[in-house]
Every structure is written in C-alpha cells, then in structure tokens.
Amino acid sequence: MLAYLAKRLGYYAVLLVVAVFLSYVLASLALDPRAYFAGRQPPISPIAVDQHLTALGINDHQPLLGRFGHWADRAVLHGDLGRTIDDEPVNAEFARRLGVSLRLLLIGTVLGTGLGVLAGAWTAVRQYKLSDRVVTLASFALLSTPVFLLAVLLKTGAIWFNTTTGTDVIQFTGEATPGLSGGLWAILRDRGVHLLLPTISVALFAIASYSRYQRSTMLDVLGSDYLRTARAKGLRRHTALLRHGLRTALIPMSTYFSYGFLALFTGATFTETIFGWHGMGEWFISSINKNDVNSVVAVNIFAAVVVLASGFLADLLNAALDPRVRHA
C-alpha cells in the first residue's frame, strides 16, 4: 500500500508542476496588466508603467519564459509568490483569503458529502418508494439550479424571514458583524450565524450531486452475488448492506470526490461574492478585473492543490476500501 501511495504522490507532484507552469503561461497571455493603468487621471507615463510592471515581474515586453523563471525561483526557494498589481505582497493576501475560503468550503463540503452519500444509499435501498422519488425530485431540482441563483434564493428567504419575524436572526452579509463586542460565546455565535447560509449553499449542491452518484453505485451492488451470499450466511440485512454493500459502493465515489471538489470551489466563487465573504473566489474575480497576473496565478495554484489533494485523498480512501489496491 505504501508503494502505491508513494507512486500516486509522485504522479500528483508532476501534475502540480505542470499546472503551475500552465497557470502562469495562460494568465500572462490572457491578461493585460497595462490596461489597469489606462485612463488614469493624471495619466501615467508609459515609462513609469514599464518600470512598475518590471518591478512586479509581469512586464509583457520581456520574454515569457524568463519571467516565469524569475517567478518560479522566488516561489520555490523563498516561498514568495510575488506582489499584486497594487504592489502588495501576494503571500499575505493569499493567507488571509485562504483562511476565509477554507472556513467556508470545509464545513459545507464535509456536511454535503456525508449527507449526500447517506441519502444516496438510503434511497437506493428504498428504490421507487415515495422517499426515493421525493429525494430524486429535490436533487434534480437543485442540480438544475445555478449556484448563484440558489445563493440569491437563500438570501431572499433570509430577508423574508427576518422581515416577518421582525428580527435579524439570520445574517447573510460578510463573515462577521463589524465592531462586535462581547465574549467568546458571542463571537462564535455571530460567526456561526454568518456561516449558516453560505454553508447551506455549498452543502445543498454537494448533497444533490453525491446522492445521485451514490444511489446509482449502490443499486449496482444490491443485486450482486456476494451480497446475496452474505445474506445466505445469516448476516442481517442492514449489517450486510453496511459491511459489504455500502463499502463496495463507496469505491467509485472516492474517485468522483476528487473531481467534484473543483465544482464546489467554482460554486464557492459565486457564494463568496453574493454573501460578501472575501475569500479566494472573490479574490480571483477581482484579480481578473484588475489584470493582476501574480494574484490570478496564486488562486490557480490553490485550485490545483485542492484538486490534487482531493485526488490523493480519494486514492487513500480507495486503498482503504478495496483490498486489491492495498496488495497491488
């Protein structure tokens, strides 16, 4: 098993290097940092713009590979991702935004994945019954609803609830209440209230998506010979389903998890923007609007690391669930 995981880890390391190189090249070719300084009053001279872009390492008048080499040298040897187009350290902004996105993504993803797997397995066992049809209808309704529309609907529902009850129980703008005073419990409660709607927005999509795939894989397992053999040996139905059925059905789901996480990250971009969370998604959109090459590359690296780390986690789960992988 260790040899298998070491091989996969080396594979992901190579993919990460390729992803970093392509991110830098594509961002440098697609974005025009000079446009950020156009139309300023008073106008900025082309010489001053050249000097500023050269200092940032994003001067498009210099060879692309040379710029990438200088950036990679700083990033690898010193952990320096460069400076933003406003001449602020990318590392500091990256760390701040990363904390915000992780607080939002981790809770919603773990909650959505767990509930989605349970809902899929449960509806498969109760195939074509009322509960199966209700969950299926709700899942397809959620999957057909754009993420940004779902976030807006949740926000509208919160406004209606607060107006109807005459309270401000549900907070939906920002990560915390500015200038809040009080003890630890008051701060945690305020954070939880602000986290409620964004987490639901992320989790609902995950539940709908994972429940469909889990239901399909579970149905394939329910008619298998080994499950009937386990029942014939005297195992109770729920024991056979959990020990032999669900465990086998989770194997293909572990692979889907690594690719589904990128969709969650994309959805979080809209969620952060609508609910006023200043995370990686909002930073990515703002950086594109500013033609900020270094910041866009930093966000792309984060997305690549998230997907590859999810893939490695899927390999771990696959090895834990499938004995053939462990002894390969």
N, C-alpha and C positions, 0 to 999 in steps of 0.2 A: 504493500500500500504506500509506503514512504517513497519508493522508487516512482510509482505512478504519480504521486502528488508533486515530487521534485521535477518530473518531466513536464507536467502541466504548468508548474510555476515558471519554468524556463520559457515555455511557449508564451505565456502571458507577458513575460518581461520583454520578449522580442516584439510582441504586438504593441506594447506600450511605447517602445522606442519608435516604431513605425507611426503610431497615432500622434505622437508629439511632433514628429517631423512633418507629417501631412497637415496637422493643425496649424503649424507656423507658416508653412508654404501657402496654404489656402487662405489664411487670414491676411497674409501680406499681399497676395494677389487680388483678393476681393475688396479689401478696404483701402480707402484713400485718406490717409491722415492729413494731407494738405487741405482737404475740404473743411476740416474742423476749424481752420484759421481763416477761411474765406469769408468775406463780407464783414469783417470786424471793423469797428469804428473806435479810434482811428485805425486805418489799415496797417497790417503788419507787413514789413518788407519781406520779399522772398528770401533774402539772405538770412534774416532772423529766423524765419520758418525752417530753412535748411539747417541752421545751427541747432535749433531746438530738436528737430527730428533726428539729427545725427547724435545728439547727446542721449536721446532715448533709444537709439539703435534701430529706428524704424524709417530711416531716410530711404525712400524708394529710388533715389538716384544712385544708390550704392548696390553692389551685387547682392542678390538674394541669399545665395549660399554663404557669403561672407557674413551677412547679418545674422543668419541662423547659427553660424559657427560661434560668433561672439556671444549670442544669447545662450546657446547650449553650454558654453564654457562657464558662464556665470551661474547658470541654473544647476549644473551638475556639481561643480567644485565648491560653490559658495551657497547654493540654495537660493539664489537671487533671481526672481522672475522678472526683473526689470522695473520700470517705472511707468505709471499711467500717462496718458497724453496730457494730463494736468500736472505732471511732474510729481506725483505722489507715489510712494512705494507700493508696488503691486502685492508684495507679501503681506503687508499689514491689512490691506483691503480684502485680500483673499482669505486670511484667517478670520476676519470679522464676518464676512459673508458666509463662509463655510459653516461656522457655528450656527448661524441662523437657519441655513438650509438643512443641516443635519437634524436640528431640533424638530423641524417640520417633517422631513422625509422619514426619519427612522420610526417615529411613533405611528404615523399613518401607514407606512409600508408593512411593518410587523403586524399591526392590527388588521389591515386589509388582507394580507396574505393568509394569516391564520384563519380568519373568519371565512375567507373565500374557499380555502381547502375544506374546512368543515362543512360549509354549505354545499359544495360540490359533491362530497362523499355522501352526505345525508340525502340529497335529492336523488342521487343515483340509486341508493337503496330503496327509495320510495318512488321509483320511476312511474310516471304518468298519473300519480296521485295529485290531489289538489295542491299540496305543499310544493311538489315538484313544478307544477305549472305556474304557481304564483312566483316562485323564485326565478324560474326561467323568464317569465314576462318582465319581472323587475330588472333582471340582469341585462336583457336585450335593450330595455328602455334606457338604462344607464350607459351601456356601451354605445348607443346611438346618439347620446347627448354629448356635445363637445365639452371639454373640461372647463373652458372659460364660461360656458353657459351654465353649467352645473354650479360653479362658484358664484355666479351672479344670482342664480335662483336661491341658493343658500343665504346669500347676503340679503336678498329681498325678503325672504322668510324671517330672518332675524329682525329686520326693521319692522315688519308687521307684528311680530311677537312683542317686541319692546313697546311699540305704539299701543297695542291692545292692552297690555298689562300695565302700561304707564311706568315701566321700569327700564333700566339699562342692563339687564341681567346678562344678555349676550353681547359681547364686544367683538367687533369684526374688523377693526382698523388698527394696524400696527401689531407689534409683538408684545407691547406692554403699555400701560397708561403713563403718559409723561408726567413726571413730578409726583409720582405716587409715594406717599409716606405711610409707614406702618411697619409692623414686624415681619418676620419671615413668612408666617402663615398668610398674611395679606398679600405679600409679593407673589407667593406660589399660587394663591387663588387667582390673582389677577392674570398671571401668566397662563394658567390653565383655561381661564375664560377666553382669552385671546387666541389660544391654540385650538379651541374647540372646532370652529367652522373650517379652518384650513385643513385640520386633520381629517375631518369628515369628508371633505372634498377629495383628498388624496386616497383615503381608505375606501370610499364607495366605488371608485373606478377599479381598484385592486380587487375588491370583493367580487364585482361583476365579472371581471376578466378571469380570475383564478377559479371561480366556481364553475364556469363553463368548461374549462380545460379539465379540472378535477373530476367533474361529472362524467366527461367522456372517457377518461382513462379508467375511472372506477367501474364503468359499465363493461369495459373490456375484461376487467378482472373478475367480475361477478360470475361470468359464465365459464371460468377456467376450470380445468380438470383438478389442479392442485387444491383449489378452494373446496370443491366437492369432496375431494379425498380427505381434507382436514375435517369437514363436517361428518364424513362417514366414520372417522376415527373417534368421534364422540365429542369434539370441541363444540362449545356453544356457538350460536350464530354470531353474536356480537364479538366474541373472542376471536373466531376465525376471520371475521371481517377486519378487525383491527390488526391482528398479528400477521396475517397473510395477505389479506386483500388490500387494505389501505397502504401498507408498507410497499407493496409492489406498485401500486398505482401512483405513489409519490415519486418514483424514479424518473419518468419523463417530465414530471412537474419541476423537478430540480433543474433540468436544463432550460425549461421555459422561463424560470425565475430570472436567470441572468439576462435574458433579452427583454423581459418585461420591465425590468428595473429602469431601463433607459426611457421607456414610455412614461413611467412615473416621474422621472426627473423632468421630462418635457412638460408634463402636466403641471408640475410644481412651478414652472416658469410663469404660467398664467395665474396660478393660485397665489403666488407671492405678489404679483403685480396688482391683482384685484383686491387682495386683503391688506396690502401695504406692508408686506414683510420684505425687508431689504436683504434678500439672500442672493444666492448665485444666479438664479434665473433672472431676477430683476437687473442684476449687475450685467448679465450677458446682453440683455436688450439695450440697456443704456450704453454699453461699450460699443455695440454695433452702430448705434446712432451717432456716437462720437468718433467713429472710425479709429477706435483705440485698439491697436493690434495686440499689444502685450496683454491687455486685460482679457481680450477675446481668447487668446491662446491659453491663458491661465484657466478660464472656465472650461475650455475644451479638454484640457488635461484633467481637470476634475471629473468631467463626464466620462472620459476614457478610463480613469482609475476606478470610478464607481462601477462601470460595466464589467471591467476585467476582474475586479474584486468579487463582484456578484458571480461571475463565471467560475472563479476559483472556489467560492463557497458552494456553488452548485456541484462542482467536482467532489468536494468533501462530502456533501450530502449523498451524492451518487455512490461514492465508495462506501459510505456507512450503510446505505440501504441495499446495495447489490453485492453479495459476496463474490460474484465473478470478477468485479472490478478490483476488489481488495487483493485477490490472489492472482491477478493477471501478471 
